[in-house]
Amino acid sequence: MQPTQAAIDLVKASEGLRLSSYQDDAGIWTIGWGHTADVIEGMAITEQQALDFLAADLSVAGNAVSALVKVSLTQSQFDALADFVFNEGEGHLRSSTLLRLLNAGQYQAAAAQFKFWNLAAGQVEPGLVTRRAKEAALFLSTPANVSGGVA
């Protein structure tokens, strides 16, 4: 499975496009739609470069989801988790109650865990509250017992 347009749209809506580097709420240098690898102060890119970064970053996130999730997923569930990993990182998914519940087959309980990932620099971030609600909605948008190909 690979992230689809639903994951791309969620990242774009949550991150916004910035063609010049900036520090995010946690002080991390960022550019494009939330790209952080090798970003430095004063960096500038084109929209095409931002699209390329986004595709590569979502591919990495999707690979992490495939490696960590041991139960079947629908495409919507996969896309929601890919957005989560894109934003929070593979390590946070790996150590999360969300993943533990999901791998135990408790899809509804896992979906309820998204809302707890709403902090930036130790403070509740309204943008993350919104993003997590969208991830949970996408995750729940199809029946959890439909096999999607990740096993």
Disulfide bonds with the S-S distance in Angstrom:
none
